[in-house]
């Protein structure tokens, strides 16, 4: 029998309550909501069509811990995951675009930065990608820089879907 970790942390921003729920395994309902957030917030070139496709992506994340960001009604409004890749700690984060720019992303990063000594990720530096709603994808470069991440311009990821650069944060 496998035991799963669950931890809850409350966050207050702009008189709104948010909660971080840490889990080892996502439910089918949670995956469905995260997939919707993924497809609404990332460029269409990164679209994942089905839960099975999302499961395939998740299966590539080694030693993954999920962090669900819940609103006061316990509805997921964001997701982060931290996992092992290439002998390093990597992460992904998505916040519903309707509540971005309130400081929630920074609070989530602060939470992760208190738990981990080092975090790596990929960011798309160009804003010429289109999102599902046909708006331009805004690069999160400045967001990560103001949160202590270094943009590693010499570490690039080029695929047929995107061009990205590595970001790195190290505890001081």
Residue pairs with C-beta under 8 A, 6 or more apart in sequence:
4 23
4 24
4 25
5 22
5 23
5 24
5 65
6 21
6 22
6 23
7 20
7 21
7 22
8 19
8 20
8 21
8 22
9 19
9 20
9 22
9 111
10 17
10 18
10 19
11 17
11 18
11 19
11 20
11 104
11 107
11 111
12 18
13 102
13 103
13 104
13 107
14 102
14 103
16 71
16 72
16 102
17 71
17 72
18 69
18 70
18 71
18 72
18 77
18 104
18 107
19 69
19 70
19 74
20 67
20 68
20 69
20 70
20 108
20 111
21 67
21 68
21 70
22 65
22 66
22 67
23 30
23 65
23 66
23 68
24 64
24 65
24 66
25 66
26 34
26 58
26 66
26 68
28 51
30 66
30 68
30 76
31 51
31 54
31 55
31 58
32 51
33 75
33 76
34 54
34 76
34 79
34 94
35 48
35 51
35 54
37 76
37 77
37 78
37 79
37 94
37 96
38 46
38 48
38 54
38 94
39 47
39 48
39 132
40 96
40 97
40 131
40 132
40 133
41 94
41 95
41 96
41 97
41 131
42 94
42 131
42 137
43 124
43 129
43 130
43 131
43 137
43 162
44 129
44 130
44 131
44 132
45 129
45 161
45 162
46 161
46 162
47 132
48 54
48 57
58 64
61 81
61 83
61 85
62 83
62 84
62 85
63 83
63 84
64 81
64 82
64 83
65 81
65 82
65 83
66 79
66 80
66 81
67 79
67 80
67 81
67 82
67 108
67 111
67 112
68 76
68 78
68 79
69 76
69 77
69 78
69 79
69 80
69 95
69 104
69 108
70 76
70 77
71 77
77 95
77 96
77 99
78 93
78 94
78 95
78 96
78 99
78 104
78 105
78 108
79 92
79 93
79 94
80 91
80 92
80 93
80 94
80 108
80 112
81 91
81 92
82 89
82 90
82 91
82 112
82 115
82 116
82 119
83 89
83 90
83 91
84 90
85 120
88 118
88 120
89 116
89 117
89 118
89 119
89 120
90 119
90 120
90 121
91 112
91 119
91 120
91 121
92 121
93 105
93 108
93 109
93 121
95 104
95 105
95 108
105 143
106 143
106 146
106 147
109 147
110 147
112 119
113 119
113 147
113 148
113 169
113 171
116 171
117 170
117 171
118 168
118 169
118 170
118 171
119 149
119 168
119 169
120 166
120 167
120 168
120 169
121 144
121 149
121 166
121 167
122 157
122 164
122 165
122 166
122 167
123 139
123 140
123 141
123 144
123 151
123 164
123 165
123 167
124 137
124 139
124 140
124 162
124 163
124 164
125 139
125 141
125 151
125 163
125 164
125 165
126 139
126 163
127 136
127 137
127 138
127 139
128 136
129 136
129 137
129 162
130 136
130 137
131 137
141 151
144 151
144 167
144 169
145 151
147 169
148 169
149 167
149 168
149 169
150 167
150 168
150 169
151 165
151 166
151 167
152 165
152 166
152 167
152 168
153 165
155 165
155 166
156 163
156 164
156 165
156 166
157 163
157 164
157 165
157 166
